Amino acid sequence: MSKIDLNLQFLFNEYELIDRYKKAAELGYKFVELQNPYGIDLNELKLLISDLGLKQILINVDVLDESTGIMNLALNPNKKDEFKKRIENSVKYCDQLNVNAINCIPGPKLADIEDSIQYDTFIENLLYSSPLFESCGTKLLMEPINVYDQPGFFINNSTDGAKVVEDVNHNNFGLQYDVYHMQLMEGNLMNNIEKYISIIGHFQIADVVGRNEPGTGEINYHTIFKHIDNLGYEGFIGAEYKPLKTTEEGLSWIEEYENIQIS
């Protein structure tokens, strides 16, 4: 059975961040994800999640290079120490919030450094981080992202994402597969999901075009969900889309799909 978690970075943007957690719980949803929780005091967030009976499924590593405003710190060979400090902070959040998975994106490539050096830096950083997250029970993942929404993104397809997993070669590292991004980059969703299911630690979804609710575009999510279930996937699927109207109105899409768990 597909287990859906709500992405609070994208959903309930009608509300302040703390209130998004409250709204998800009010509507009966138990599972949530949030790319950037670091602006919320850790103790406050831990208490809030506990009081609401929620489960924090996923967060992201903060890879923002503050000197450039670009989220590609994990690629920069000159900023490995800064990256390690971010990892230390992320481990604290994962440990205290009992987070299932954490996503470390590479971001757009750096213009003034050879691609091979950036790649080696990324692999080194991921290999350093994997056992640290393993110690608190959180799976480290990496997500390929399409180059239309984010031009120059360093890893942008499932084949290259799988190569990263192979080169890191750590049992606590895997692939985050975003159906929206991969439909734009390569299509062939059913075959690729089956090909890489053994290393996929988390899915995210939105429809094409527009990155709106499932059922509003060209992706047959009835087939996708059934396929994922048939492959024996037991993880979560993050609803990371832009609501066409309000989040609450848009959530009606879930009622159209059988065997979806939300709590």
LUMVEX-144692 format. One record per atom (N, C-alpha, C): residue in three letters; x negated, y, z negated. Coordinates in steps of 0.1 Angstrom, whole numbers, padded with zeros to 4 digits, always signed. Last residue first. Layout:
! residues N
ALAXYZ...
This chain:
! residues 263
SER+0023+0078-0073SER+0021+0079-0087SER+0019+0065-0093ILE+0026+0074-0046ILE+0022+0087-0050ILE+0020+0089-0065GLN+0023+0051-0020GLN+0023+0053-0034GLN+0018+0067-0038ILE+0043+0040+0006ILE+0033+0050+0002ILE+0034+0052-0013ASN+0062+0023+0020ASN+0050+0017+0013ASN+0039+0028+0010GLU+0071+0042+0049GLU+0073+0032+0039GLU+0060+0028+0032TYR+0077+0076+0056TYR+0067+0065+0057TYR+0070+0055+0045GLU+0093+0097+0051GLU+0094+0090+0064GLU+0086+0078+0065GLU+0085+0109+0028GLU+0097+0101+0028GLU+0099+0093+0040ILE+0065+0125+0036ILE+0061+0113+0029ILE+0073+0103+0028TRP+0076+0148+0046TRP+0070+0139+0056TRP+0068+0125+0049SER+0082+0166+0026SER+0092+0156+0030SER+0087+0146+0040LEU+0063+0185+0022LEU+0061+0172+0016LEU+0071+0161+0020GLY+0072+0209+0032GLY+0064+0200+0041GLY+0062+0186+0035GLU+0084+0221+0011GLU+0092+0217+0023GLU+0085+0207+0031GLU+0062+0225-0006GLU+0073+0217-0010GLU+0081+0212+0002THR+0045+0243+0009THR+0041+0229+0006THR+0052+0220+0003THR+0064+0261+0035THR+0059+0260+0021THR+0054+0245+0019LYS+0053+0254+0066LYS+0061+0263+0059LYS+0055+0263+0044LEU+0033+0237+0075LEU+0039+0246+0084LEU+0047+0257+0078PRO+0003+0233+0055PRO+0018+0232+0056PRO+0023+0242+0066LYS-0025+0218+0066LYS-0020+0232+0064LYS-0005+0231+0066TYR-0039+0191+0047TYR-0034+0197+0059TYR-0028+0211+0055GLU-0047+0164+0034GLU-0055+0176+0035GLU-0050+0183+0048ALA-0041+0139+0014ALA-0033+0148+0023ALA-0039+0162+0023GLY-0063+0112+0012GLY-0060+0126+0008GLY-0052+0134+0019ILE-0059+0081+0002ILE-0058+0088+0014ILE-0054+0103+0010PHE-0079+0057-0017PHE-0069+0067-0015PHE-0070+0074-0002GLY-0084+0021-0014GLY-0087+0034-0019GLY-0075+0044-0017GLU-0081-0004-0003GLU-0074-0002-0016GLU-0077+0012-0022TYR-0076-0020+0027TYR-0082-0009+0021TYR-0074-0006+0008GLY-0068-0042+0043GLY-0071-0044+0029GLY-0077-0032+0022LEU-0059-0039+0068LEU-0074-0041+0067LEU-0078-0043+0052ASN-0033-0032+0064ASN-0036-0046+0069ASN-0051-0049+0068ASP-0036-0005+0057ASP-0031-0015+0047ASP-0035-0029+0051ILE-0044+0005+0081ILE-0053+0007+0070ILE-0049-0004+0059HIS-0021+0000+0097HIS-0034-0006+0100HIS-0043-0006+0088LYS-0002+0015+0084LYS+0000+0001+0084LYS-0013-0006+0087PHE-0012+0041+0090PHE-0011+0036+0076PHE-0009+0021+0075ILE-0011+0041+0118ILE-0024+0042+0111ILE-0023+0037+0097THR+0016+0038+0124THR+0007+0028+0128THR-0006+0029+0121HIS+0025+0062+0113HIS+0032+0050+0110HIS+0022+0038+0113TYR+0010+0082+0127TYR+0006+0078+0113TYR+0014+0066+0108ASN-0001+0088+0155ASN+0010+0079+0151ASN+0006+0074+0137ILE-0007+0121+0164ILE-0012+0109+0158ILE-0001+0101+0152GLU+0002+0145+0175GLU+0001+0134+0184GLU-0004+0121+0177GLY+0024+0161+0151GLY+0015+0162+0163GLY+0014+0148+0170THR+0038+0158+0128THR+0041+0171+0136THR+0033+0171+0149GLY+0031+0136+0114GLY+0044+0136+0121GLY+0047+0148+0129PRO+0014+0152+0087PRO+0016+0140+0095PRO+0030+0140+0101GLU+0013+0189+0089GLU+0017+0176+0082GLU+0017+0164+0092ASN-0016+0202+0107ASN-0004+0203+0099ASN+0000+0189+0094ARG-0035+0209+0126ARG-0039+0204+0113ARG-0028+0206+0103GLY-0032+0216+0152GLY-0027+0225+0142GLY-0031+0221+0128VAL-0021+0187+0172VAL-0029+0199+0169VAL-0024+0206+0157VAL-0028+0164+0147VAL-0034+0171+0158VAL-0023+0174+0168ASP-0024+0162+0111ASP-0021+0159+0124ASP-0028+0168+0134ALA-0044+0147+0085ALA-0036+0159+0090ALA-0033+0155+0105ILE-0062+0131+0058ILE-0053+0131+0070ILE-0047+0145+0072GLN-0089+0111+0047GLN-0081+0123+0046GLN-0073+0124+0059PHE-0101+0083+0027PHE-0096+0089+0040PHE-0090+0102+0037HIS-0130+0068+0014HIS-0119+0077+0012HIS-0114+0081+0026GLY-0150+0050+0020GLY-0146+0051+0006GLY-0134+0060+0003ILE-0160+0028+0044ILE-0151+0039+0041ILE-0147+0039+0027ILE-0173+0005+0050ILE-0181+0016+0044ILE-0173+0028+0041SER-0155-0012+0061SER-0163-0017+0050SER-0171-0006+0043ILE-0144+0001+0083ILE-0136+0001+0071ILE-0145-0004+0059TYR-0154+0005+0108TYR-0162+0011+0097TYR-0155+0009+0084LYS-0137-0008+0126LYS-0152-0010+0127LYS-0159-0006+0114GLU-0112+0002+0119GLU-0115-0012+0117GLU-0130-0015+0117ILE-0116+0028+0128ILE-0113+0026+0114ILE-0116+0011+0111ASN-0120+0023+0155ASN-0131+0029+0147ASN-0129+0027+0132ASN-0096+0013+0164ASN-0108+0005+0165ASN-0119+0010+0156MET-0078+0035+0158MET-0076+0022+0153MET-0089+0013+0153LEU-0089+0058+0172LEU-0088+0057+0158LEU-0087+0043+0152ASN-0098+0069+0196ASN-0100+0055+0194ASN-0099+0052+0179GLY-0113+0102+0191GLY-0101+0093+0193GLY-0104+0079+0189GLU-0134+0120+0188GLU-0137+0107+0195GLU-0124+0099+0198MET-0128+0145+0177MET-0141+0143+0182MET-0142+0130+0191LEU-0101+0145+0169LEU-0106+0156+0178LEU-0119+0152+0184GLN-0100+0122+0153GLN-0091+0123+0165GLN-0096+0134+0175MET-0117+0131+0133MET-0122+0120+0142MET-0113+0119+0154HIS-0102+0150+0119HIS-0115+0154+0125HIS-0119+0143+0136TYR-0080+0134+0111TYR-0078+0146+0119TYR-0091+0150+0126VAL-0091+0114+0095VAL-0084+0111+0107VAL-0083+0122+0116ASP-0121+0113+0079ASP-0109+0122+0081ASP-0103+0119+0095TYR-0137+0093+0058TYR-0132+0093+0072TYR-0119+0102+0072GLN-0167+0091+0042GLN-0154+0097+0041GLN-0148+0099+0055LEU-0188+0064+0035LEU-0183+0073+0045LEU-0169+0078+0041GLY-0211+0059+0008GLY-0203+0055+0019GLY-0198+0066+0027PHE-0230+0046-0019PHE-0229+0056-0009PHE-0221+0051+0002ASN-0239+0027-0037ASN-0229+0037-0042ASN-0228+0049-0032ASN-0257+0011-0025ASN-0244+0005-0027ASN-0234+0015-0032HIS-0276+0026+0001HIS-0274+0024-0014HIS-0260+0020-0016ASN-0287+0035+0026ASN-0288+0021+0022ASN-0287+0020+0006VAL-0293+0057+0042VAL-0294+0058+0028VAL-0295+0045+0021ASP-0289+0044+0067ASP-0303+0049+0064ASP-0304+0052+0049GLU-0262+0038+0067GLU-0272+0027+0069GLU-0286+0032+0064VAL-0250+0063+0064VAL-0248+0053+0054VAL-0259+0042+0055VAL-0259+0074+0089VAL-0264+0080+0076VAL-0262+0070+0065LYS-0245+0058+0106LYS-0260+0058+0107LYS-0265+0064+0094ALA-0219+0066+0102ALA-0223+0053+0098ALA-0238+0051+0098GLY-0221+0092+0113GLY-0218+0090+0099GLY-0222+0077+0094ASP-0224+0085+0140ASP-0235+0091+0133ASP-0233+0091+0118THR-0198+0074+0143THR-0211+0066+0146THR-0223+0072+0139SER-0180+0094+0138SER-0181+0083+0129SER-0194+0074+0131ASN-0193+0128+0140ASN-0186+0116+0145ASN-0189+0104+0136ASN-0210+0148+0131ASN-0196+0152+0136ASN-0189+0140+0142ILE-0233+0164+0113ILE-0228+0151+0115ILE-0213+0152+0118PHE-0234+0193+0115PHE-0246+0184+0117PHE-0242+0170+0120PHE-0216+0216+0134PHE-0216+0207+0122PHE-0226+0196+0125GLY-0213+0235+0154GLY-0226+0231+0150GLY-0227+0222+0138PRO-0182+0249+0142PRO-0192+0248+0153PRO-0206+0244+0147GLN-0156+0237+0130GLN-0168+0241+0124GLN-0180+0239+0134ASP-0135+0232+0148ASP-0132+0240+0136ASP-0145+0245+0130TYR-0152+0218+0166TYR-0143+0228+0171TYR-0139+0238+0160VAL-0166+0197+0155VAL-0173+0209+0159VAL-0165+0220+0165ASN-0154+0179+0127ASN-0154+0182+0141ASN-0160+0196+0143ILE-0174+0161+0104ILE-0164+0171+0106ILE-0165+0176+0121PRO-0181+0133+0083PRO-0183+0139+0096PRO-0171+0149+0098GLU-0189+0132+0049GLU-0178+0133+0058GLU-0183+0140+0071MET-0200+0109+0024MET-0204+0119+0034MET-0193+0120+0045LEU-0199+0101-0011LEU-0195+0099+0003LEU-0201+0111+0011LEU-0203+0083-0041LEU-0208+0094-0033LEU-0205+0091-0018LYS-0181+0073-0066LYS-0187+0069-0054LYS-0191+0082-0046THR-0187+0072-0101THR-0181+0080-0090THR-0189+0076-0077GLY-0197+0063-0125GLY-0186+0056-0119GLY-0179+0063-0107CYS-0219+0074-0135CYS-0206+0078-0141CYS-0194+0073-0134SER-0239+0062-0121SER-0240+0061-0135SER-0227+0066-0142GLU-0234+0070-0095GLU-0231+0056-0099GLU-0230+0054-0114PHE-0245+0094-0094PHE-0231+0093-0095PHE-0226+0079-0098LEU-0272+0086-0094LEU-0267+0095-0105LEU-0252+0095-0106PRO-0275+0071-0071PRO-0275+0064-0084PRO-0270+0073-0095SER-0271+0093-0051SER-0263+0081-0052SER-0263+0074-0065SER-0291+0113-0050SER-0278+0116-0057SER-0270+0103-0060TYR-0313+0104-0036TYR-0315+0109-0049TYR-0302+0109-0057LEU-0300+0099-0012LEU-0306+0088-0019LEU-0309+0092-0033LEU-0293+0125-0004LEU-0282+0116-0007LEU-0288+0104-0015ASN-0318+0137+0000ASN-0309+0142-0010ASN-0298+0132-0014GLU-0328+0121+0021GLU-0335+0121+0008GLU-0326+0126-0003ILE-0309+0127+0041ILE-0310+0113+0036ILE-0317+0113+0022PHE-0315+0155+0044PHE-0302+0150+0040PHE-0302+0136+0034THR-0341+0153+0053THR-0338+0160+0040THR-0325+0156+0035ASP-0338+0141+0077ASP-0346+0134+0067ASP-0343+0140+0053TYR-0323+0161+0090TYR-0318+0148+0088TYR-0325+0141+0077GLN-0342+0182+0091GLN-0329+0184+0084GLN-0323+0170+0081ILE-0361+0170+0107ILE-0364+0174+0093ILE-0352+0176+0085SER-0347+0167+0131SER-0352+0155+0124SER-0356+0158+0110ASP-0341+0194+0139ASP-0330+0185+0135ASP-0335+0173+0127GLU-0363+0219+0126GLU-0360+0208+0135GLU-0349+0199+0129ILE-0350+0251+0118ILE-0357+0239+0114ILE-0353+0228+0123ASP-0334+0273+0124ASP-0349+0275+0125ASP-0357+0263+0120ALA-0307+0268+0121ALA-0312+0272+0134ALA-0327+0271+0135LEU-0292+0240+0106LEU-0300+0252+0104LEU-0307+0256+0117LYS-0259+0228+0112LYS-0273+0227+0113LYS-0280+0241+0111PRO-0232+0229+0088PRO-0238+0233+0101PRO-0253+0232+0101GLY-0228+0201+0065GLY-0226+0214+0070GLY-0232+0217+0084PRO-0229+0177+0051PRO-0241+0183+0055PRO-0240+0197+0059ILE-0209+0171+0020ILE-0210+0174+0035ILE-0224+0180+0038CYS-0202+0149-0002CYS-0213+0158+0001CYS-0214+0160+0016ASN-0176+0141-0023ASN-0180+0142-0009ASN-0191+0153-0008ILE-0169+0115-0047ILE-0174+0129-0044ILE-0180+0130-0030ALA-0143+0097-0064ALA-0153+0099-0053ALA-0157+0113-0052ASN-0130+0096-0089ASN-0132+0084-0081ASN-0144+0086-0071VAL-0137+0111-0120VAL-0135+0113-0106VAL-0138+0100-0098ASN-0135+0119-0148ASN-0133+0105-0143ASN-0129+0105-0128LEU-0142+0143-0158LEU-0129+0142-0151LEU-0126+0128-0146GLN-0168+0138-0167GLN-0157+0143-0177GLN-0143+0142-0171ASP-0181+0130-0144ASP-0181+0122-0156ASP-0170+0126-0165CYS-0178+0150-0126CYS-0173+0137-0122CYS-0172+0128-0135TYR-0190+0172-0139TYR-0176+0172-0136TYR-0170+0158-0133LYS-0216+0162-0141LYS-0209+0166-0153LYS-0194+0166-0150VAL-0223+0160-0114VAL-0222+0148-0122VAL-0214+0150-0135SER-0223+0187-0107SER-0213+0178-0101SER-0212+0165-0109ASN-0247+0195-0120ASN-0234+0201-0123ASN-0222+0192-0119GLU-0266+0180-0106GLU-0264+0178-0120GLU-0251+0184-0125ILE-0262+0190-0080ILE-0259+0176-0083ILE-0257+0174-0098ARG-0273+0215-0083ARG-0258+0214-0080ARG-0254+0200-0083LYS-0299+0208-0087LYS-0292+0215-0098LYS-0277+0214-0096LYS-0306+0198-0062LYS-0306+0189-0074LYS-0298+0195-0086PHE-0305+0221-0047PHE-0295+0211-0044PHE-0294+0201-0056GLU-0328+0234-0057GLU-0315+0240-0059GLU-0304+0230-0057ASP-0347+0216-0048ASP-0345+0218-0062ASP-0332+0224-0065LYS-0345+0219-0020LYS-0342+0206-0026LYS-0339+0208-0041LYS-0350+0239-0002LYS-0341+0242-0013LYS-0336+0229-0020ASN-0363+0233+0021ASN-0369+0243+0012ASN-0361+0246-0001PRO-0348+0217+0037PRO-0360+0211+0030PRO-0366+0221+0020ASN-0314+0217+0038ASN-0325+0226+0038ASN-0337+0220+0030LEU-0291+0202+0037LEU-0299+0200+0049LEU-0313+0208+0048ALA-0276+0210+0016ALA-0281+0196+0016ALA-0290+0193+0027LEU-0266+0235+0022LEU-0277+0234+0013LEU-0283+0220+0013ASN-0245+0245+0039ASN-0255+0235+0044ASN-0267+0233+0035MET-0224+0266+0041MET-0224+0254+0033MET-0232+0243+0039ILE-0235+0299+0040ILE-0232+0288+0048ILE-0233+0275+0039GLY-0244+0322+0028GLY-0230+0320+0028GLY-0225+0308+0036THR-0271+0326+0024THR-0266+0328+0038THR-0250+0327+0038SER-0276+0324-0003SER-0284+0334+0004SER-0278+0336+0018GLU-0261+0302-0012GLU-0256+0316-0015GLU-0264+0327-0008ASP-0250+0276+0004ASP-0262+0283+0003ASP-0259+0298+0000LEU-0229+0253-0010LEU-0229+0266-0005LEU-0243+0272-0007VAL-0222+0228-0019VAL-0234+0229-0010VAL-0235+0243-0004ASP-0210+0211-0045ASP-0211+0225-0040ASP-0223+0227-0032VAL-0194+0181-0036VAL-0206+0187-0041VAL-0206+0202-0036ASN-0158+0178-0042ASN-0170+0179-0033ASN-0182+0184-0041ILE-0136+0152-0056ILE-0141+0166-0055ILE-0153+0166-0045LEU-0109+0131-0061LEU-0120+0135-0053LEU-0124+0149-0056ILE-0089+0124-0080ILE-0094+0114-0072ILE-0108+0118-0065GLN-0077+0128-0111GLN-0086+0136-0101GLN-0093+0125-0093LYS-0045+0123-0121LYS-0057+0116-0118LYS-0065+0124-0108LEU-0023+0136-0147LEU-0028+0135-0133LEU-0041+0127-0133GLY-0010+0144-0170GLY-0009+0130-0166GLY-0014+0127-0152LEU-0012+0168-0180LEU-0002+0167-0169LEU-0001+0152-0165ASP-0032+0165-0199ASP-0019+0169-0204ASP-0008+0167-0193SER-0054+0159-0182SER-0049+0150-0192SER-0035+0153-0196ILE-0056+0183-0168ILE-0054+0171-0161ILE-0048+0160-0170LEU-0062+0201-0190LEU-0050+0203-0181LEU-0047+0190-0174LEU-0086+0191-0200LEU-0074+0191-0208LEU-0062+0192-0200LYS-0103+0195-0177LYS-0101+0182-0183LYS-0089+0181-0191LEU-0102+0223-0175LEU-0096+0215-0164LEU-0094+0200-0169GLU-0114+0231-0199GLU-0100+0235-0196GLU-0094+0226-0185ASN-0139+0220-0195ASN-0131+0216-0206ASN-0117+0219-0204LEU-0148+0235-0172LEU-0147+0220-0172LEU-0138+0215-0183ASP-0133+0263-0158ASP-0140+0257-0169ASP-0137+0242-0170ILE-0133+0266-0123ILE-0125+0263-0135ILE-0134+0257-0146GLY-0150+0266-0102GLY-0146+0279-0108GLY-0137+0278-0120TYR-0153+0241-0094TYR-0163+0246-0102TYR-0160+0260-0108PRO-0138+0225-0077PRO-0132+0228-0090PRO-0141+0236-0099ASN-0134+0222-0045ASN-0142+0231-0053ASN-0136+0234-0066GLN-0117+0202-0034GLN-0131+0203-0030GLN-0139+0211-0040LEU-0096+0181-0050LEU-0099+0195-0049LEU-0114+0196-0046GLU-0068+0159-0053GLU-0082+0161-0050GLU-0084+0176-0048VAL-0046+0137-0072VAL-0049+0150-0066VAL-0064+0150-0063PHE-0018+0118-0082PHE-0031+0118-0077PHE-0034+0131-0069LYS+0009+0121-0089LYS-0001+0118-0099LYS-0015+0120-0095TYR+0039+0139-0084TYR+0027+0133-0079TYR+0016+0132-0090GLY+0062+0151-0093GLY+0061+0137-0095GLY+0049+0130-0089LEU+0064+0178-0094LEU+0071+0171-0083LEU+0069+0156-0083GLU+0048+0184-0115GLU+0062+0187-0116GLU+0070+0180-0106ALA+0022+0179-0105ALA+0028+0170-0115ALA+0043+0172-0117ALA+0020+0200-0086ALA+0019+0186-0082ALA+0026+0177-0092LYS+0022+0222-0104LYS+0033+0220-0094LYS+0032+0205-0089LYS-0002+0220-0119LYS+0011+0219-0126LYS+0023+0216-0116TYR-0021+0224-0099TYR-0020+0211-0106TYR-0007+0209-0113ARG-0014+0250-0092ARG-0012+0239-0082ARG-0012+0225-0089ASP-0021+0265-0114ASP-0006+0262-0112ASP-0004+0252-0101ILE-0048+0268-0109ILE-0043+0260-0121ILE-0029+0256-0119LEU-0047+0285-0086LEU-0053+0272-0086LEU-0048+0263-0097GLU-0015+0301-0079GLU-0029+0301-0084GLU-0034+0287-0086TYR+0005+0292-0050TYR+0003+0294-0064TYR-0012+0295-0067GLU+0007+0288-0024GLU+0016+0298-0028GLU+0013+0301-0043ASN-0008+0266-0018ASN-0015+0279-0018ASN-0006+0290-0022PHE-0001+0239-0018PHE+0004+0248-0029PHE-0004+0261-0030LEU-0030+0226-0002LEU-0016+0226-0006LEU-0013+0235-0018PHE-0058+0228+0000PHE-0050+0231+0011PHE-0035+0233+0007GLN-0068+0221-0024GLN-0075+0232-0018GLN-0066+0237-0006LEU-0054+0199-0033LEU-0050+0212-0038LEU-0058+0224-0033ASN-0042+0173-0017ASN-0054+0181-0016ASN-0050+0195-0021LEU-0028+0145-0032LEU-0026+0158-0026LEU-0039+0166-0028ASP-0031+0110-0022ASP-0033+0121-0032ASP-0032+0134-0025ILE-0015+0080-0017ILE-0016+0093-0012ILE-0020+0102-0024LYS-0021+0048-0009LYS-0020+0056-0020LYS-0024+0071-0016SER-0006+0022+0009SER-0014+0034+0010SER-0011+0043-0002MET-0008-0012+0000MET+0000+0000+0000MET-0009+0013+0000
